[in-house]
Amino acid sequence: MHLIIRYGNGRRADALLLTMTADHMRLVLHGRDETIEYHRVNDRWIGDDGTRVAIEAMLPAGAIEAVGHGGLTLSAGG
């Protein structure tokens, strides 16, 4: 699943959802190598560093294709 997340300052980021439950989600941001985890607290998604995000959009994985740099190709769907 492809996500567009929005930070409290209005910045948006593209992410690929790896796992999600009712109170936990793990994702990787476009262009980054590490995964990020968020936990739902009082109906808000909060990162381990206290960063709050909102899910602005969820798109089916087949709707995206991302090509990374350095020969690494990431794709969804197909």
Backbone hydrogen bonds, N-H to C=O, Kabsch-Sander energy under -0.5 kcal/mol:
donor,donor_aa,acceptor,acceptor_aa,energy
2,H,59,L,-2.5
3,L,15,A,-3.0
4,I,57,A,-2.3
5,I,3,L,-0.5
5,I,13,A,-2.7
6,R,54,A,-2.7
7,Y,11,R,-3.0
8,G,52,R,-0.9
10,G,7,Y,-2.2
13,A,5,I,-2.2
15,A,3,L,-2.5
16,L,28,V,-2.6
17,L,1,M,-3.1
17,L,15,A,-0.6
18,L,26,R,-2.8
19,T,26,R,-1.6
21,T,24,H,-3.2
25,M,38,Y,-2.5
26,R,19,T,-2.6
27,L,36,I,-2.8
28,V,16,L,-1.9
29,L,34,E,-0.6
30,H,14,D,-2.6
32,R,29,L,-2.0
36,I,27,L,-3.3
38,Y,25,M,-2.7
39,H,46,I,-2.7
40,R,23,D,-1.8
41,V,39,H,-0.6
41,V,44,R,-3.2
44,R,41,V,-1.1
45,W,53,V,-0.9
46,I,39,H,-2.7
46,I,44,R,-0.6
47,G,51,T,-3.0
48,D,37,E,-0.8
50,G,47,G,-2.1
53,V,45,W,-2.1
54,A,6,R,-2.2
56,E,4,I,-2.6
56,E,54,A,-0.9
57,A,4,I,-1.5
59,L,2,H,-3.1
63,A,60,P,-2.2
64,I,61,A,-1.5
66,A,74,L,-0.8
68,G,66,A,-0.6
68,G,72,L,-0.9
72,L,69,H,-1.0
74,L,66,A,-1.0
74,L,72,L,-0.5
76,A,64,I,-0.8
